[in-house]
Amino acid sequence: MITYEWLYVLAGAAFGVWAALSAKDRRWGSAAFWALLSASFLLGSHLSDLANGVLVLALVAIAGLGGLKRSDPPTTSPQEREAYAAQLGNRLFLPALVVPLTAVAGTLLYNYTPLGETGLFEPRRETLILFGIGVIAALIGAMVWLRPPLMAPAEEGRRLIDSIGWAAILPQMLAALGAVFALAGVGEIIGGIAGGIIPEGSVFLTVVVFALGMAGFTMIMGNAFAAFPVMAAAIGIPLLIGQYGGNPAVIGAVGMLAGFCGTLLTPMAANFNIVPAALLELKDQNAVIRQQVGTAVPLLVCNIVIIYVGAFWLWN
C-alpha cells in the first residue's frame, strides 16, 4: 500500500538535494536549513516530540539570524527561455497540467471503478498521493520532451525555493500553531464570548460571525488551516452544527473559503502576498494585497450567503 509517508519521503528527498547543492556552493546557512527541513520530512514521524521541537527551533534560529541567502545556480539564460517560449508557446504549460489532471482523474477512477478495491492507496489519502504521482509524471514528461540538463530540475527548484526562503514553510508552521491554539482551548474561549454576544436563535448572525472570524483569524495567523480549528471549536461545531443543525460539509468547506478571503488581505500570508512582490521587485510590498481587496471582500460576502442558504435553507 502506498501511504501518506511516501509523500514525506518525496518531499524530504527534494529538500535534501537542495541542501547538498547549497553545501556544494558553501552556502552553509541555506544548506543547514534545507537539511533540517529534509530531516523533518524523512524522520519526523520517527522522532520524539522534543526532538521535533528542537528541530523547529533550529530552523527558526537559522532563518532569524539571516542564514538563508538567494542563490544563483547555473540555469538557462533569459535568451534561452525566450527562445523556448517563442518556439513552444502555450505548450510549455502542458507538464503543469499533468499534475491536477492526474490528481482529479486518478481520484475519480480509483474511487468509482474496481481499482479502489485493490487497496493500493491509503484510505482518504488518495488525492494527495495521486497529486505527488502527478508531480513525478510531469517531471519525467518534461525531461523527455524538452531534454534539459539532468540537474536542471534540481537547480531550478533551488533557485525558486531560495527566492522564497523561510516563507516556504510558513503555512506548515501556522497550521501547527492553529492546532496548538485549539488544544489550548482558545476556541472554547472565543465560543463563550461569541455565545454571550450573539442573540439566541440568530442563525444568520452566527454565520456572519463564523465567516468573519475565519477571515479575521486567517489575517492574524496568515493561514486558513490555522484559523479553522479555532473557529470550528468556537462556533462551527457547537453552534452552527450542534445547536442549529447546519450541514457540516457546507459549513466546513465554505468556512475554509471564507478563511482564504483573509489570506488575500494579510501580509502574514507571506508566501502568497509578500514573496510575489519581492520576486517581481515591486516598490510597494503590499501591492499584491491592494489588488486583491476588490476580490476578497465581495467573495467573503458571497461565502456568508452560501453558508446560510446551503447549510440551513437547502439542508433543512
N, C-alpha and C positions, 0 to 999 in steps of 0.2 A: 504493500500500500504506500502511495506517495502521500506524505503528511506535510503539515504546515512547516515542520522543521526543515524540510528541503529548501524552502524559500529563504530561511535564515542562513542556511549554508551557502546558497547562491549569492545573497547579499554580502555575507561575510567574506566570501572569496573575492568579490569585486573590490571591497574596501581594502582587503589585503594586497591586491595587485597595486592599487593606488598608493598604499603605504610603501611598498617596495620601490615603486618608481620615484616617490619623493625622497626616500633614503638614498637612492642612486644619485640624485641631484644634490645630496647633502642638505636637504631642507628638513632638518631633524624635527622641528616642531610639527610640521604637517605629517611627517612620517609617523611620529608618535601618536598623533590624534587619530589618524585613519587606522593605525594598527590596533589601538584600543577599541575603536568602534567595531573593527573586524572581530576582535575577541568577544565583544558583547554579543554579536550575532552568532558566532560559532560556538561559544561556550556559555552564554548567558543562562540558558536553562539548566546547565550543569553546575553553576556556581551558587554559592550561598547568597542570601540577601545582602549580607555585609560586604562580600566581595564585589557584587554588582554595584552597591552604593559607592564603594571606594573607586571603582572604575569610572562611574559617572562623575564623581568629584574630580578625578584626574582629567577627564575631558573638559570640564568647566575651567579648571586651572590653566590648561594649555590655551584654551580659547581666550580666557580673560587676560592672560599675560601677552596676548598678541602673537602666539606661536604659529598661527596659520597665515600663510602668505600666498598670494596668487602665483601660479606657475606659468611658464611659457614653453610648453613642450613642443617638440618639432612635429607640427601637423601640416595640413595643406595650407597653401598660401591663399590670400584673398583672390588672386588672379585665377588660381586653380578652381576655387569654389565658384567663381563667376562663370568659368568655362563649363563646369558641371551643370550649373543651373541653366545656362543657355542651351546646352545640349539635351538635357533630360526634362527640363520644365517641371510640371507638377508631378511627374512620375517619381520624383525624388521622395514624395510623401508616401509612396506605397509601402515601404518597410514599416513606417509608423502605424499604418492602418492595419497591419497584420496583428498587432498586439490586441486592440479592442475586438477585432473580428474573431480571433482565437478565443478570447475570454467569453464573449457573448455566445457565439455559435457553439463553442465547445460545451458551455454550461447547459445550453438547451438540448444538445444531442445527448449529453451524459444523463440529464435528469428525466428526459422524456423518451428514451429508447432503451433497449435491453443493455446498453453499455453501463447503465447505472447499477445493474445487478452484479457487475464484476467486482465491485468494491475496490476499484483502482485508486480512488482518491479518498482522503479523509472526509467523513461526513461534515457538511456545512462549510467546507473549505474549498469546494470545487472551483469556484470562480477565481479566487486568489491564486490557487495553484495553476489554473489554466492561464491566468494573466502572466505568471512567471514563465510558463512554457511559451507563451506568445512572444515574450521578450527574447528568449533564446532563438525561436524560429525567425523573428525579424532580423536578429543579428546575423544569423547564418545566411539568410536570404540576401541581405545587403552585402555581405562579404563575397558571396558567389557572384552576385550581379555586378557590383562596382569594382571588385578586385583591388581594394585599398591595401596598403602595407599591413602586415599581420598585426602589428601593435597599434594600428590606428584607433580601434575602438577604445583600448585602454588609455591611450594618450589623450584622445578627445574627451573621454569621460573624466580624466583627471583635470583637464583644463576647465571643464564645466563645473565639477564639484569644488575645485579650488576657488573658482569665481564666486560660488555660493557661500562656501566656507561653513562656519558653525551653524548658520541658519538652516542648513540641510537637515539637521536633526532636531530642529526646534519643534516641529509637530509631535515627534515621538516624546520629547521631554514634557511638552504641555499636556499631552494626553495622559501621561503618567501623573502629572500634577492634578489633573481632574479626578483621577482615581483616588489620590491621596485626600483631596478635599471631601470626596464622597465618604470615604472611610472615617474621616474626622468628624462627620456629622454636619458639615456646612449646609448640605441640602435640607436637613431637618430644621435647622435654624431659620433658613430663608423661608421654608414652608410655613413655619409658625408665624413669621412676620406677615407673609402673604395672606395666611388664613385670617389674621386679625384685621387686614385692610380690605380684602375683597368681600363684598356683601354676600351673604348666604344665598346660594342658588343662582348666582350670576355666572352662567356658563361662558358667555361671550367675554366678559371682563377677565375671567380666569384664563381664557385662551389668549387674550391680549397680553396679560402679564407673563404668561409662559413664553410666548414668542418674543416679546421684548426682553425678557430675562435671558433667553437663549442668545439673542443678538448682543445684549449688553455684556454678558459673561464672556462671550467669544471675543469681544473687543478687548476685554481686560486680559484674558488668557492667551489670545491670539490663535485659538484653535477650537472649533466647534465640538470636537471629540472630548476636549477637556471640560467644556461647559455642559455637555449633555448629562453626565452622571449627576451633576449638582442639581440641574433644573428638573431632571426626571424624578429624583428623590424628593425635591421640594414641592413640585406642583404636578408634573406629568402623571406620575403613578398614583399618589394618594388622592388628588382632586379630580383631574380630568378623566382618569381611567377608573379609579376605585369609587369615588363619590358620585360622579356624573355619568359613568358608564360609556365613555367615549371609545372609539375604535383605536386599539393600541397601535396598529400598523400605520394608520394615518398620522396619529399624534407623534409617533417616533420618527417616521420618515420626513414628514413636512416640518416637524420641530427641528430636525437637523438642518433642513434648508433655511429655516429662519436663522439658525446659528451661522450658516455660511454667509448670510447677508451681513452679519457683523464682521466676518472675515474680510469683506470688501472695504471695510471702513476703518481698519485699525493698522497702525504701524507695527503692532505686536506680531501680526502675521507677516513677519519679515521676509520669509521665503517667497511669499506671493506679492507683496507690495513694495518692500524696500529693495530687495535684491534686483528685481527687474529695472528699477530706476537707476541702480548703480551700474548694472550691466549696459544699460543704454546711455549711461553718462548724462542723465538729466540733471539740470541745475537744481530743480526742486525735488527733494527726495520723497515728498508726498504727492507728486504729480499723478502717480497711478491711482492713489486713493481718491483724489479730487475727481478724476474721470469716472470713477465707479459709483459715486454718490447717487447720481441720477438713475442708476440701475438698482442699487441696493435698497433704497427707501421704498420705491413702488413695489419691488419684489417682496419686501417684508410685509407690506400691506396685503398683497395677494396671498402670501402664506397664511396670514391670520384668517383670511376669508376661507381658504381651502381647509384649514383645520376645523374651523367652526362648522362649515357645511358638510365636509366629508366625514368628519369623525362623529357628528351628532345628528344633523338633519337626515343625511342619507343613511346613516348607520342605524338610527332608531326608527 
